[in-house]
Amino acid sequence: MNISSKYNNWLLLLLVSFIWGSPYILREIALESFSHNQVAAFQVFMSFVLFLPLIFKNIKKLSKDNILPLLLSGVAGNIGPSYFFAKAQTQISSSVAGMLNAMLPMITLLIAILLFKSRTNKKVIGGIVLGFAGTLIISFSGQTNGESYFWGVFYVFLAILSVAISINIVSFSLPKLTGTEIASLAFLFVGPMAGCYLAFTDLSAPLASESFSKSALMLSLLALLTFAGVICYNRLIKQSSHVFAASIAYIIPIVAIFWGIVIGGDTITLAQIASIIIILVGVNLTHR
């Protein structure tokens, strides 16, 4: 990889990290009026609507060889995290959900090694372990809420596992498609699923909520960020590597903390600052 390509990959990494570090606070506000199921379904369906022009453009790329990987990528990369993150944020704050995302590179690498026989080295593993250690400090540096907190962390883990599976599918099973083609065609399968759910869900409670307008706006922004994030992220995977792309999870906590302070009124501790430094050192080790 030449210097220009490496520079471009890092810029794209930062952009995607900002895009995907922001939905946590948006989702938290949306949950004030909508159920977690409705938030997840609206996120996927509204993103599907945004993808329609690209779906019509790229549908000719469908073949018997890529239909199954695209379906699995859509379910694992969109429905899975949308549902599990929304469920998790009924139990834990947006900042904690974003912080926990730093487990993604480790899980992605393990799946790549176990299922796709990917090679690695001690420096990559060391960077991932260091980043994961920093995440643990962030995640448990404050007070928890017992069983409720545990289940919130568990649902975040399921969301991350789902994303990690999707990353590996995109990286290893869809080599002939571009990032934009993968993103749009994956929504071709999952968008109608979300639409069918919304057609039969009861929206009377959200419509009667005092914060409906604000929550609906957050859902719209959530879908827009999903649209932009999926395109940019798949592009990042295709032009770099699955491990490098997964390292957005190291930077997402910083974005989540930023929005938590600015919008949610959260406070940041010295332990969290130290943890962010540890995470960034891990990122540097992973990609040298």
C-alpha positions, 0 to 999 in steps of 0.5 A: 500500500502506497502512502497516498492509499494509506492516507486515504484509508485513514481519512475514510476510517475517521469519517466512518467512525464519526458517522457510526459513532453518532447513531447511539445518541440518536437512537437513545432519543428515538427510544423515548417514543418508539419501541426498540423493535420499531426503531430498528425496523424504521432504521432499516426500512428508511435506509432501504428507501434511500438506497432504492436508486442504487438498488435499481442501478445495481440489480443487474449485478445479482447472480446465483453466486452472490445472492446468499452472501448478500442476503447474509450480509444484509441480515448480519450487517443491518437487521442484526445490529439495528435490533440488538443495539436498539434493545441494548440501549433500553438497558444501558446509555448511548455512551456505554453502547458506543464504548463497547463497540471496541470489541469488534476488531477482536471478534472480527479477527477471530471469525476470520481466523476460525471460519476463513482461515485468515492469517495474522501476526503477533503485532496485530493481535497485540494491538487488538488485545490492547484496544480491547483492554482499554474498552474494558476499562471504559465500560466498567469505569463507572457504576453499573445497574446490576442485571439490567446492565449485564443484559445491555452489554450482552445485546451489544455483544450480539450486535458486534458479533453480527457486524463481525460476521457481515464484515467477513462476508463482505471481505471474503465472499463478495470480491467481485462487487464494489462496496456500494453494490454490496450495500445497496443489494444487501438492503434489497433483501432486508428492506422489505423485511423491515417494511413488512414488520412496520406494516403490522406494528402499532404506532399509536403509542409513539404518535401520542408521545409528547416527544414524537416529533423529536424522536421521528427526526432522530429516526430520519437522521439515523437512517441517513447516517446508516445510508452514508455509513454503510456505503463508506464502510463497505468501501473501506473494507474493499480498499483496505482490509477487514481488520483495518475496517473493523478498527473503527470500533476503536474510534467510535467510543470517542465520538460516542463520548463527545455526543454524550457530553454535548447532548446527553450531559454525560461526564468523562472520567480520568479512567475513560481518558486513559482508556481512550489513549490505550485504545489509540495505541492499540490502533497504531500497533494494529496497522503499522 
